[in-house]
């Protein structure tokens, strides 16, 4: 019996996926529920499990865009499992994207125009500062056409002997969708960014004092910065609810909950899984959920549901060494907080110069819905909570707040 395997729907509104990698070869024997392929949607990379055991015949190539419901392989369920055979091992994954090396074409023997380039072609060559003698004409009798001139590239000198290869790399569907969303955010929102800085000494003091006890009490869970930032953000969102809203046509949609999108770097690119109802979570709850989502992203197990929704985003460029940036809004949200690296710098404290670990913060926001007062006030509220976490985030009882 031949079973036709069709692409299942990975989520609402998704109509097409792309075959990123086949994990088995044509003609392999596969077991039911074995992962046979990775498919990219515009939101996530998902594994495709075999629906039955048998010999597989592939009906789509890597890189093919296939519609939801389209047949991508056949499985001959009547085929006997080869004696002593084990399930087909996953083939070594091909590179995430196909690469095509572009080699320099052989230089054609020059044929010079009997006249000069056409006036239009000459004008283009003059603007590019290219001599007609360096161009191979494709017109009648070797005449240099306007198209020849437009395609001409100024000489870059004699090669030095190093590699001059070029690659054409097809972006994954996820990467292409991220690019579209980022461009749309720039083009369709009135995006502004406001900045502040925060003294990280109070948080560092608490972490240094309690991180070992926290880790021991909570099965190896680390006490990181993200729980402090998430708690500070959810507090600020309650004080400035416009930042926790979004545009929907001519309407403003406000939320009385805080679903915080946390930008993480996965093997397929940037992903933003969502911490649901972060305003209700404890420090342990935030750290546990962020760790769970980060591991799923790293292992390629993140789902569309994990990344659907979100009312505000936090992104931490500091882990890569970024000192300052202007993060781009994650539409349809109206705000995103950018964290950066921590650098010890001299600052004035009560009239004296002291050295403290400092971090720049950046809030990008949609000015169509958030005014300057709300944006600046929100960022100041985040700063205040981070610089006074004992009182504003822990109710002056850190052991209780950290569930120790």
Secondary structure as GFF3:
##gff-version 3
##sequence-region A 1 404
A	DSSP	beta_strand	2	6	.	.	.	ID=ss1
A	DSSP	beta_strand	16	22	.	.	.	ID=ss2
A	DSSP	beta_strand	29	30	.	.	.	ID=ss3
A	DSSP	beta_strand	35	40	.	.	.	ID=ss4
A	DSSP	beta_strand	45	49	.	.	.	ID=ss5
A	DSSP	beta_strand	54	58	.	.	.	ID=ss6
A	DSSP	beta_strand	65	67	.	.	.	ID=ss7
A	DSSP	beta_strand	71	76	.	.	.	ID=ss8
A	DSSP	beta_strand	99	102	.	.	.	ID=ss9
A	DSSP	alpha_helix	119	128	.	.	.	ID=ss10
A	DSSP	three_ten_helix	132	134	.	.	.	ID=ss11
A	DSSP	three_ten_helix	140	142	.	.	.	ID=ss12
A	DSSP	alpha_helix	146	151	.	.	.	ID=ss13
A	DSSP	beta_strand	166	169	.	.	.	ID=ss14
A	DSSP	alpha_helix	173	188	.	.	.	ID=ss15
A	DSSP	beta_strand	191	199	.	.	.	ID=ss16
A	DSSP	alpha_helix	201	217	.	.	.	ID=ss17
A	DSSP	alpha_helix	225	239	.	.	.	ID=ss18
A	DSSP	three_ten_helix	241	244	.	.	.	ID=ss19
A	DSSP	beta_strand	245	248	.	.	.	ID=ss20
A	DSSP	beta_strand	251	254	.	.	.	ID=ss21
A	DSSP	beta_strand	260	266	.	.	.	ID=ss22
A	DSSP	beta_strand	269	275	.	.	.	ID=ss23
A	DSSP	three_ten_helix	278	280	.	.	.	ID=ss24
A	DSSP	alpha_helix	283	298	.	.	.	ID=ss25
A	DSSP	alpha_helix	304	307	.	.	.	ID=ss26
A	DSSP	beta_strand	312	316	.	.	.	ID=ss27
A	DSSP	three_ten_helix	317	320	.	.	.	ID=ss28
A	DSSP	beta_strand	335	339	.	.	.	ID=ss29
A	DSSP	beta_strand	342	349	.	.	.	ID=ss30
A	DSSP	beta_strand	352	366	.	.	.	ID=ss31
A	DSSP	alpha_helix	372	387	.	.	.	ID=ss32
A	DSSP	alpha_helix	389	392	.	.	.	ID=ss33
A	DSSP	alpha_helix	398	401	.	.	.	ID=ss34
###
